[in-house]
Amino acid sequence: MIGRPTAVALIAAGVVLTATAMVLPWYSTAYAGNIEVVVRAWGTEVVNKPGDWPAGELSPWYGLPVAVAVALLIAGIWVSRAALAGAAAQLGAVGITAVLVVSERGHALEQQGDFAIGFGLVFLAIGTLVALTGAIAVQRERA
């Protein structure tokens, strides 16, 4: 059985990993003409953007639901069940992101493009699992 200090440390580690994931690239797609779209938690960056490229953001702010989940995780250290709600929310946000990433990968391949997963998604997945473990441990400790 995991004790409370260990459970809180797991939540904190999950939050740190998730925060790191929010600043690293999540994935990128490369297309003909040397155009590359790098997706981060807070939007996109287009490398070698041509003149006729559409203006505006090309992806949602993936970071918003994850940031809400992290706030719940942090609150869960003191508020009963908030950590579990935060972990569940983050798991859901990661699930939705995974579906969008798979869809984007399919689109890139269809366009004869290239697709690469970034370290941000790796950190996010690990952070989510660590935070979920800590949240479950905190909940069990309170029961």
QUICOR-V185194 format. One record per pair of residues at least 4 apart in sequence whose C-alpha atoms are under 6 Angstrom apart, sorted by sequence separation. I is the first residue (numbers start at 1). GAP is how many residues later the second one is. If there is no record, write none. Layout:
i: [I & I]
gap: [GAP & GAP]
This chain:
i: [31 & 40 & 63 & 72 & 75 & 82 & 85 & 109 & 123 & 124 & 127 & 128 & 131 & 30 & 39 & 108 & 30 & 38 & 76 & 29 & 38 & 76 & 29 & 37 & 28 & 37 & 28 & 36 & 72 & 73 & 105 & 28 & 36 & 72 & 27 & 35 & 26 & 35 & 73 & 25 & 26 & 72 & 25 & 43 & 69 & 43 & 22 & 42 & 41 & 69 & 41 & 42 & 69 & 41 & 66 & 87 & 84 & 83 & 31 & 30 & 30 & 29 & 29 & 28 & 28 & 27 & 27 & 27 & 26 & 25 & 26 & 25 & 26 & 24 & 21 & 21 & 21 & 17 & 18 & 18 & 17 & 14 & 14 & 14 & 10 & 11 & 10 & 11 & 10 & 7 & 7 & 7]
gap: [4 & 4 & 4 & 4 & 4 & 4 & 4 & 4 & 4 & 4 & 4 & 4 & 4 & 5 & 5 & 5 & 6 & 6 & 6 & 7 & 7 & 7 & 8 & 8 & 9 & 9 & 10 & 10 & 10 & 10 & 10 & 11 & 11 & 11 & 12 & 12 & 13 & 13 & 13 & 14 & 14 & 14 & 15 & 16 & 17 & 18 & 19 & 19 & 20 & 20 & 21 & 21 & 21 & 22 & 24 & 45 & 51 & 52 & 82 & 83 & 84 & 85 & 86 & 87 & 88 & 89 & 90 & 91 & 92 & 93 & 94 & 95 & 95 & 96 & 99 & 102 & 103 & 106 & 106 & 109 & 110 & 113 & 116 & 117 & 120 & 120 & 121 & 123 & 124 & 127 & 130 & 131]
